């Protein structure tokens, strides 16, 4: 599994573009708008905008502090659970 540091904004923008196109179709596979365009055929302005949005998303995810371990709820480890009275 990759970490946020391993993903470039350009890679994330391409993935967003791919799924936006895939999810923009109805159940029959027909395009809701125009036929899906590839990343390469997307205008430079739109590509720059998507890369900027992806960069901001990565920065936000990287800046979000992890939940402290003591606040996480986990089941007891094997042999640590209290059984009975």
PDB file as gemmi writes it, atoms N, CA and C in Angstrom:
CRYST1    1.000    1.000    1.000  90.00  90.00  90.00 P 1                      
ATOM      1  N   UNK A   1       0.842  -1.178   0.000  1.00  0.00           N  
ATOM      2  CA  UNK A   1       0.000   0.000   0.000  1.00  0.00           C  
ATOM      3  C   UNK A   1       0.885   1.239   0.000  1.00  0.00           C  
ATOM      4  N   UNK A   2       0.582   2.179  -0.840  1.00  0.00           N  
ATOM      5  CA  UNK A   2       1.354   3.409  -0.920  1.00  0.00           C  
ATOM      6  C   UNK A   2       0.946   4.360   0.191  1.00  0.00           C  
ATOM      7  N   UNK A   3       1.875   5.208   0.569  1.00  0.00           N  
ATOM      8  CA  UNK A   3       1.546   6.263   1.511  1.00  0.00           C  
ATOM      9  C   UNK A   3       1.321   7.540   0.724  1.00  0.00           C  
ATOM     10  N   UNK A   4       0.842   8.555   1.394  1.00  0.00           N  
ATOM     11  CA  UNK A   4       0.576   9.824   0.740  1.00  0.00           C  
ATOM     12  C   UNK A   4       1.846  10.380   0.115  1.00  0.00           C  
ATOM     13  N   UNK A   5       2.977  10.179   0.777  1.00  0.00           N  
ATOM     14  CA  UNK A   5       4.234  10.699   0.264  1.00  0.00           C  
ATOM     15  C   UNK A   5       4.642  10.020  -1.041  1.00  0.00           C  
ATOM     16  N   UNK A   6       4.132   8.824  -1.303  1.00  0.00           N  
ATOM     17  CA  UNK A   6       4.485   8.075  -2.503  1.00  0.00           C  
ATOM     18  C   UNK A   6       3.637   8.445  -3.718  1.00  0.00           C  
ATOM     19  N   UNK A   7       2.606   9.265  -3.526  1.00  0.00           N  
ATOM     20  CA  UNK A   7       1.678   9.596  -4.606  1.00  0.00           C  
ATOM     21  C   UNK A   7       1.904  11.036  -5.039  1.00  0.00           C  
ATOM     22  N   UNK A   8       2.077  11.232  -6.337  1.00  0.00           N  
ATOM     23  CA  UNK A   8       2.224  12.597  -6.840  1.00  0.00           C  
ATOM     24  C   UNK A   8       0.841  13.184  -7.112  1.00  0.00           C  
ATOM     25  N   UNK A   9       0.768  14.498  -7.127  1.00  0.00           N  
ATOM     26  CA  UNK A   9      -0.494  15.172  -7.427  1.00  0.00           C  
ATOM     27  C   UNK A   9      -0.965  14.816  -8.831  1.00  0.00           C  
ATOM     28  N   UNK A  10      -0.039  14.654  -9.757  1.00  0.00           N  
ATOM     29  CA  UNK A  10      -0.397  14.302 -11.125  1.00  0.00           C  
ATOM     30  C   UNK A  10      -1.026  12.907 -11.192  1.00  0.00           C  
ATOM     31  N   UNK A  11      -0.471  11.951 -10.441  1.00  0.00           N  
ATOM     32  CA  UNK A  11      -1.038  10.597 -10.416  1.00  0.00           C  
ATOM     33  C   UNK A  11      -2.448  10.621  -9.836  1.00  0.00           C  
ATOM     34  N   UNK A  12      -2.617  11.356  -8.742  1.00  0.00           N  
ATOM     35  CA  UNK A  12      -3.927  11.431  -8.106  1.00  0.00           C  
ATOM     36  C   UNK A  12      -4.937  12.101  -9.027  1.00  0.00           C  
ATOM     37  N   UNK A  13      -4.536  13.142  -9.720  1.00  0.00           N  
ATOM     38  CA  UNK A  13      -5.431  13.824 -10.651  1.00  0.00           C  
ATOM     39  C   UNK A  13      -5.856  12.887 -11.781  1.00  0.00           C  
ATOM     40  N   UNK A  14      -4.935  12.085 -12.296  1.00  0.00           N  
ATOM     41  CA  UNK A  14      -5.285  11.120 -13.350  1.00  0.00           C  
ATOM     42  C   UNK A  14      -6.295  10.097 -12.847  1.00  0.00           C  
ATOM     43  N   UNK A  15      -6.117   9.640 -11.621  1.00  0.00           N  
ATOM     44  CA  UNK A  15      -7.057   8.666 -11.049  1.00  0.00           C  
ATOM     45  C   UNK A  15      -8.426   9.308 -10.862  1.00  0.00           C  
ATOM     46  N   UNK A  16      -8.451  10.539 -10.335  1.00  0.00           N  
ATOM     47  CA  UNK A  16      -9.721  11.250 -10.207  1.00  0.00           C  
ATOM     48  C   UNK A  16     -10.405  11.394 -11.555  1.00  0.00           C  
ATOM     49  N   UNK A  17      -9.646  11.771 -12.566  1.00  0.00           N  
ATOM     50  CA  UNK A  17     -10.200  11.939 -13.907  1.00  0.00           C  
ATOM     51  C   UNK A  17     -10.799  10.627 -14.406  1.00  0.00           C  
ATOM     52  N   UNK A  18     -10.075   9.541 -14.217  1.00  0.00           N  
ATOM     53  CA  UNK A  18     -10.554   8.228 -14.661  1.00  0.00           C  
ATOM     54  C   UNK A  18     -11.875   7.864 -13.990  1.00  0.00           C  
ATOM     55  N   UNK A  19     -11.936   8.013 -12.665  1.00  0.00           N  
ATOM     56  CA  UNK A  19     -13.154   7.620 -11.950  1.00  0.00           C  
ATOM     57  C   UNK A  19     -14.293   8.595 -12.181  1.00  0.00           C  
ATOM     58  N   UNK A  20     -13.979   9.862 -12.396  1.00  0.00           N  
ATOM     59  CA  UNK A  20     -15.037  10.819 -12.722  1.00  0.00           C  
ATOM     60  C   UNK A  20     -15.699  10.422 -14.028  1.00  0.00           C  
ATOM     61  N   UNK A  21     -14.900  10.008 -14.992  1.00  0.00           N  
ATOM     62  CA  UNK A  21     -15.447   9.563 -16.267  1.00  0.00           C  
ATOM     63  C   UNK A  21     -16.245   8.272 -16.103  1.00  0.00           C  
ATOM     64  N   UNK A  22     -15.704   7.349 -15.334  1.00  0.00           N  
ATOM     65  CA  UNK A  22     -16.372   6.057 -15.154  1.00  0.00           C  
ATOM     66  C   UNK A  22     -17.691   6.220 -14.399  1.00  0.00           C  
ATOM     67  N   UNK A  23     -17.710   7.050 -13.379  1.00  0.00           N  
ATOM     68  CA  UNK A  23     -18.911   7.224 -12.569  1.00  0.00           C  
ATOM     69  C   UNK A  23     -19.917   8.172 -13.215  1.00  0.00           C  
ATOM     70  N   UNK A  24     -19.495   8.886 -14.248  1.00  0.00           N  
ATOM     71  CA  UNK A  24     -20.385   9.805 -14.942  1.00  0.00           C  
ATOM     72  C   UNK A  24     -21.273   9.116 -15.960  1.00  0.00           C  
ATOM     73  N   UNK A  25     -21.197   7.824 -16.035  1.00  0.00           N  
ATOM     74  CA  UNK A  25     -22.006   7.068 -16.993  1.00  0.00           C  
ATOM     75  C   UNK A  25     -23.204   6.459 -16.283  1.00  0.00           C  
ATOM     76  N   UNK A  26     -24.272   6.252 -17.019  1.00  0.00           N  
ATOM     77  CA  UNK A  26     -25.434   5.607 -16.420  1.00  0.00           C  
ATOM     78  C   UNK A  26     -25.232   4.097 -16.367  1.00  0.00           C  
ATOM     79  N   UNK A  27     -26.188   3.383 -15.878  1.00  0.00           N  
ATOM     80  CA  UNK A  27     -26.049   1.939 -15.670  1.00  0.00           C  
ATOM     81  C   UNK A  27     -25.856   1.156 -16.965  1.00  0.00           C  
ATOM     82  N   UNK A  28     -26.309   1.697 -18.080  1.00  0.00           N  
ATOM     83  CA  UNK A  28     -26.170   1.010 -19.361  1.00  0.00           C  
ATOM     84  C   UNK A  28     -24.806   1.237 -19.992  1.00  0.00           C  
ATOM     85  N   UNK A  29     -23.956   2.032 -19.321  1.00  0.00           N  
ATOM     86  CA  UNK A  29     -22.640   2.300 -19.864  1.00  0.00           C  
ATOM     87  C   UNK A  29     -22.593   3.468 -20.825  1.00  0.00           C  
ATOM     88  N   UNK A  30     -23.730   4.137 -21.004  1.00  0.00           N  
ATOM     89  CA  UNK A  30     -23.765   5.296 -21.895  1.00  0.00           C  
ATOM     90  C   UNK A  30     -23.298   6.525 -21.144  1.00  0.00           C  
ATOM     91  N   UNK A  31     -22.587   7.376 -21.833  1.00  0.00           N  
ATOM     92  CA  UNK A  31     -22.105   8.593 -21.205  1.00  0.00           C  
ATOM     93  C   UNK A  31     -23.243   9.524 -20.858  1.00  0.00           C  
ATOM     94  N   UNK A  32     -23.184  10.128 -19.671  1.00  0.00           N  
ATOM     95  CA  UNK A  32     -24.202  11.085 -19.279  1.00  0.00           C  
ATOM     96  C   UNK A  32     -24.032  12.360 -20.089  1.00  0.00           C  
ATOM     97  N   UNK A  33     -22.807  12.767 -20.282  1.00  0.00           N  
ATOM     98  CA  UNK A  33     -22.536  13.948 -21.094  1.00  0.00           C  
ATOM     99  C   UNK A  33     -21.964  13.468 -22.421  1.00  0.00           C  
ATOM    100  N   UNK A  34     -20.847  14.036 -22.784  1.00  0.00           N  
ATOM    101  CA  UNK A  34     -20.182  13.601 -23.998  1.00  0.00           C  
ATOM    102  C   UNK A  34     -19.463  12.290 -23.732  1.00  0.00           C  
ATOM    103  N   UNK A  35     -18.987  11.696 -24.784  1.00  0.00           N  
ATOM    104  CA  UNK A  35     -18.189  10.478 -24.636  1.00  0.00           C  
ATOM    105  C   UNK A  35     -16.976  10.780 -23.763  1.00  0.00           C  
ATOM    106  N   UNK A  36     -16.613   9.830 -22.934  1.00  0.00           N  
ATOM    107  CA  UNK A  36     -15.493  10.023 -22.012  1.00  0.00           C  
ATOM    108  C   UNK A  36     -14.221  10.390 -22.771  1.00  0.00           C  
ATOM    109  N   UNK A  37     -13.525  11.383 -22.253  1.00  0.00           N  
ATOM    110  CA  UNK A  37     -12.272  11.781 -22.892  1.00  0.00           C  
ATOM    111  C   UNK A  37     -11.108  11.269 -22.071  1.00  0.00           C  
ATOM    112  N   UNK A  38     -10.020  10.992 -22.737  1.00  0.00           N  
ATOM    113  CA  UNK A  38      -8.848  10.512 -22.035  1.00  0.00           C  
ATOM    114  C   UNK A  38      -8.140  11.680 -21.370  1.00  0.00           C  
ATOM    115  N   UNK A  39      -7.259  11.368 -20.457  1.00  0.00           N  
ATOM    116  CA  UNK A  39      -6.472  12.390 -19.760  1.00  0.00           C  
ATOM    117  C   UNK A  39      -5.680  13.223 -20.761  1.00  0.00           C  
ATOM    118  N   UNK A  40      -5.140  12.556 -21.774  1.00  0.00           N  
ATOM    119  CA  UNK A  40      -4.332  13.253 -22.760  1.00  0.00           C  
ATOM    120  C   UNK A  40      -5.142  14.250 -23.581  1.00  0.00           C  
ATOM    121  N   UNK A  41      -6.436  13.996 -23.760  1.00  0.00           N  
ATOM    122  CA  UNK A  41      -7.278  14.898 -24.539  1.00  0.00           C  
ATOM    123  C   UNK A  41      -7.935  15.976 -23.682  1.00  0.00           C  
ATOM    124  N   UNK A  42      -7.712  15.939 -22.374  1.00  0.00           N  
ATOM    125  CA  UNK A  42      -8.254  16.949 -21.479  1.00  0.00           C  
ATOM    126  C   UNK A  42      -7.460  18.239 -21.651  1.00  0.00           C  
ATOM    127  N   UNK A  43      -8.149  19.361 -21.618  1.00  0.00           N  
ATOM    128  CA  UNK A  43      -7.471  20.649 -21.829  1.00  0.00           C  
ATOM    129  C   UNK A  43      -6.422  20.888 -20.747  1.00  0.00           C  
ATOM    130  N   UNK A  44      -5.394  21.642 -21.122  1.00  0.00           N  
ATOM    131  CA  UNK A  44      -4.313  21.956 -20.178  1.00  0.00           C  
ATOM    132  C   UNK A  44      -4.850  22.674 -18.950  1.00  0.00           C  
ATOM    133  N   UNK A  45      -5.811  23.596 -19.151  1.00  0.00           N  
ATOM    134  CA  UNK A  45      -6.366  24.332 -18.020  1.00  0.00           C  
ATOM    135  C   UNK A  45      -7.081  23.400 -17.044  1.00  0.00           C  
ATOM    136  N   UNK A  46      -7.864  22.462 -17.570  1.00  0.00           N  
ATOM    137  CA  UNK A  46      -8.570  21.527 -16.701  1.00  0.00           C  
ATOM    138  C   UNK A  46      -7.580  20.594 -15.994  1.00  0.00           C  
ATOM    139  N   UNK A  47      -6.558  20.162 -16.714  1.00  0.00           N  
ATOM    140  CA  UNK A  47      -5.548  19.300 -16.103  1.00  0.00           C  
ATOM    141  C   UNK A  47      -4.834  20.020 -14.972  1.00  0.00           C  
ATOM    142  N   UNK A  48      -4.463  21.281 -15.204  1.00  0.00           N  
ATOM    143  CA  UNK A  48      -3.794  22.067 -14.162  1.00  0.00           C  
ATOM    144  C   UNK A  48      -4.690  22.239 -12.951  1.00  0.00           C  
ATOM    145  N   UNK A  49      -5.976  22.486 -13.190  1.00  0.00           N  
ATOM    146  CA  UNK A  49      -6.925  22.647 -12.095  1.00  0.00           C  
ATOM    147  C   UNK A  49      -7.059  21.355 -11.286  1.00  0.00           C  
ATOM    148  N   UNK A  50      -7.145  20.229 -11.979  1.00  0.00           N  
ATOM    149  CA  UNK A  50      -7.269  18.943 -11.290  1.00  0.00           C  
ATOM    150  C   UNK A  50      -6.004  18.606 -10.511  1.00  0.00           C  
ATOM    151  N   UNK A  51      -4.836  18.904 -11.065  1.00  0.00           N  
ATOM    152  CA  UNK A  51      -3.572  18.648 -10.365  1.00  0.00           C  
ATOM    153  C   UNK A  51      -3.476  19.539  -9.133  1.00  0.00           C  
ATOM    154  N   UNK A  52      -3.901  20.796  -9.252  1.00  0.00           N  
ATOM    155  CA  UNK A  52      -3.882  21.697  -8.097  1.00  0.00           C  
ATOM    156  C   UNK A  52      -4.820  21.189  -7.000  1.00  0.00           C  
ATOM    157  N   UNK A  53      -6.009  20.719  -7.385  1.00  0.00           N  
ATOM    158  CA  UNK A  53      -6.947  20.179  -6.405  1.00  0.00           C  
ATOM    159  C   UNK A  53      -6.380  18.927  -5.745  1.00  0.00           C  
ATOM    160  N   UNK A  54      -5.737  18.077  -6.530  1.00  0.00           N  
ATOM    161  CA  UNK A  54      -5.128  16.861  -5.975  1.00  0.00           C  
ATOM    162  C   UNK A  54      -3.999  17.220  -5.025  1.00  0.00           C  
ATOM    163  N   UNK A  55      -3.206  18.225  -5.369  1.00  0.00           N  
ATOM    164  CA  UNK A  55      -2.103  18.663  -4.506  1.00  0.00           C  
ATOM    165  C   UNK A  55      -2.644  19.164  -3.161  1.00  0.00           C  
ATOM    166  N   UNK A  56      -3.731  19.944  -3.205  1.00  0.00           N  
ATOM    167  CA  UNK A  56      -4.341  20.424  -1.969  1.00  0.00           C  
ATOM    168  C   UNK A  56      -4.906  19.266  -1.138  1.00  0.00           C  
ATOM    169  N   UNK A  57      -5.505  18.291  -1.804  1.00  0.00           N  
ATOM    170  CA  UNK A  57      -6.040  17.128  -1.089  1.00  0.00           C  
ATOM    171  C   UNK A  57      -4.919  16.355  -0.405  1.00  0.00           C  
ATOM    172  N   UNK A  58      -3.804  16.169  -1.096  1.00  0.00           N  
ATOM    173  CA  UNK A  58      -2.664  15.465  -0.498  1.00  0.00           C  
ATOM    174  C   UNK A  58      -2.090  16.234   0.688  1.00  0.00           C  
ATOM    175  N   UNK A  59      -2.001  17.554   0.559  1.00  0.00           N  
ATOM    176  CA  UNK A  59      -1.505  18.368   1.672  1.00  0.00           C  
ATOM    177  C   UNK A  59      -2.435  18.275   2.874  1.00  0.00           C  
ATOM    178  N   UNK A  60      -3.734  18.308   2.621  1.00  0.00           N  
ATOM    179  CA  UNK A  60      -4.699  18.206   3.712  1.00  0.00           C  
ATOM    180  C   UNK A  60      -4.620  16.850   4.399  1.00  0.00           C  
ATOM    181  N   UNK A  61      -4.521  15.798   3.610  1.00  0.00           N  
ATOM    182  CA  UNK A  61      -4.419  14.457   4.194  1.00  0.00           C  
ATOM    183  C   UNK A  61      -3.134  14.295   4.995  1.00  0.00           C  
ATOM    184  N   UNK A  62      -2.047  14.859   4.500  1.00  0.00           N  
ATOM    185  CA  UNK A  62      -0.770  14.754   5.198  1.00  0.00           C  
ATOM    186  C   UNK A  62      -0.772  15.565   6.484  1.00  0.00           C  
ATOM    187  N   UNK A  63      -1.533  16.649   6.518  1.00  0.00           N  
ATOM    188  CA  UNK A  63      -1.558  17.520   7.693  1.00  0.00           C  
ATOM    189  C   UNK A  63      -2.550  17.061   8.750  1.00  0.00           C  
ATOM    190  N   UNK A  64      -3.449  16.166   8.396  1.00  0.00           N  
ATOM    191  CA  UNK A  64      -4.448  15.691   9.353  1.00  0.00           C  
ATOM    192  C   UNK A  64      -3.775  14.790  10.367  1.00  0.00           C  
ATOM    193  N   UNK A  65      -3.845  15.158  11.650  1.00  0.00           N  
ATOM    194  CA  UNK A  65      -3.194  14.329  12.666  1.00  0.00           C  
ATOM    195  C   UNK A  65      -3.913  12.991  12.826  1.00  0.00           C  
ATOM    196  N   UNK A  66      -3.126  11.983  13.084  1.00  0.00           N  
ATOM    197  CA  UNK A  66      -3.696  10.655  13.319  1.00  0.00           C  
ATOM    198  C   UNK A  66      -4.387  10.638  14.674  1.00  0.00           C  
ATOM    199  N   UNK A  67      -5.414   9.832  14.789  1.00  0.00           N  
ATOM    200  CA  UNK A  67      -6.088   9.684  16.071  1.00  0.00           C  
ATOM    201  C   UNK A  67      -5.141   9.031  17.058  1.00  0.00           C  
ATOM    202  N   UNK A  68      -5.079   9.539  18.262  1.00  0.00           N  
ATOM    203  CA  UNK A  68      -4.234   8.887  19.270  1.00  0.00           C  
ATOM    204  C   UNK A  68      -4.669   7.446  19.485  1.00  0.00           C  
ATOM    205  N   UNK A  69      -3.700   6.580  19.712  1.00  0.00           N  
ATOM    206  CA  UNK A  69      -3.982   5.151  19.855  1.00  0.00           C  
ATOM    207  C   UNK A  69      -4.937   4.879  21.009  1.00  0.00           C  
ATOM    208  N   UNK A  70      -4.855   5.664  22.065  1.00  0.00           N  
ATOM    209  CA  UNK A  70      -5.709   5.395  23.231  1.00  0.00           C  
ATOM    210  C   UNK A  70      -7.177   5.697  22.949  1.00  0.00           C  
ATOM    211  N   UNK A  71      -7.475   6.476  21.922  1.00  0.00           N  
ATOM    212  CA  UNK A  71      -8.855   6.794  21.580  1.00  0.00           C  
ATOM    213  C   UNK A  71      -9.444   5.809  20.573  1.00  0.00           C  
ATOM    214  N   UNK A  72      -8.618   4.999  19.987  1.00  0.00           N  
ATOM    215  CA  UNK A  72      -9.090   4.019  19.017  1.00  0.00           C  
ATOM    216  C   UNK A  72      -9.744   2.857  19.755  1.00  0.00           C  
ATOM    217  N   UNK A  73     -10.811   2.364  19.189  1.00  0.00           N  
ATOM    218  CA  UNK A  73     -11.516   1.245  19.809  1.00  0.00           C  
ATOM    219  C   UNK A  73     -11.163  -0.034  19.062  1.00  0.00           C  
ATOM    220  N   UNK A  74     -10.542  -0.939  19.761  1.00  0.00           N  
ATOM    221  CA  UNK A  74     -10.175  -2.225  19.196  1.00  0.00           C  
ATOM    222  C   UNK A  74     -10.717  -3.328  20.096  1.00  0.00           C  
ATOM    223  N   UNK A  75     -10.886  -4.460  19.522  1.00  0.00           N  
ATOM    224  CA  UNK A  75     -11.229  -5.616  20.328  1.00  0.00           C  
ATOM    225  C   UNK A  75      -9.990  -6.045  21.099  1.00  0.00           C  
ATOM    226  N   UNK A  76     -10.220  -6.737  22.192  1.00  0.00           N  
ATOM    227  CA  UNK A  76      -9.098  -7.214  22.996  1.00  0.00           C  
ATOM    228  C   UNK A  76      -8.277  -8.205  22.193  1.00  0.00           C  
ATOM    229  N   UNK A  77      -6.984  -8.227  22.462  1.00  0.00           N  
ATOM    230  CA  UNK A  77      -6.104  -9.190  21.820  1.00  0.00           C  
ATOM    231  C   UNK A  77      -6.416 -10.575  22.379  1.00  0.00           C  
ATOM    232  N   UNK A  78      -6.146 -11.618  21.616  1.00  0.00           N  
ATOM    233  CA  UNK A  78      -6.413 -12.971  22.100  1.00  0.00           C  
ATOM    234  C   UNK A  78      -5.754 -13.205  23.470  1.00  0.00           C  
ATOM    235  N   UNK A  79      -6.522 -13.718  24.406  1.00  0.00           N  
ATOM    236  CA  UNK A  79      -6.020 -14.018  25.745  1.00  0.00           C  
ATOM    237  C   UNK A  79      -6.116 -12.851  26.712  1.00  0.00           C  
ATOM    238  N   UNK A  80      -6.498 -11.660  26.250  1.00  0.00           N  
ATOM    239  CA  UNK A  80      -6.573 -10.505  27.133  1.00  0.00           C  
ATOM    240  C   UNK A  80      -7.998 -10.182  27.566  1.00  0.00           C  
ATOM    241  N   UNK A  81      -8.979 -10.772  26.937  1.00  0.00           N  
ATOM    242  CA  UNK A  81     -10.371 -10.456  27.273  1.00  0.00           C  
ATOM    243  C   UNK A  81     -10.734 -11.073  28.623  1.00  0.00           C  
ATOM    244  N   UNK A  82     -11.560 -10.362  29.381  1.00  0.00           N  
ATOM    245  CA  UNK A  82     -12.040 -10.876  30.659  1.00  0.00           C  
ATOM    246  C   UNK A  82     -13.322 -11.635  30.394  1.00  0.00           C  
ATOM    247  N   UNK A  83     -13.353 -12.868  30.838  1.00  0.00           N  
ATOM    248  CA  UNK A  83     -14.515 -13.719  30.607  1.00  0.00           C  
ATOM    249  C   UNK A  83     -15.175 -14.052  31.936  1.00  0.00           C  
ATOM    250  N   UNK A  84     -16.480 -14.084  31.932  1.00  0.00           N  
ATOM    251  CA  UNK A  84     -17.212 -14.500  33.126  1.00  0.00           C  
ATOM    252  C   UNK A  84     -17.170 -13.447  34.212  1.00  0.00           C  
ATOM    253  N   UNK A  85     -17.523 -13.864  35.427  1.00  0.00           N  
ATOM    254  CA  UNK A  85     -17.561 -12.896  36.522  1.00  0.00           C  
ATOM    255  C   UNK A  85     -16.381 -12.962  37.378  1.00  0.00           C  
TER     256      UNK A  85                                                      
END                                                                             
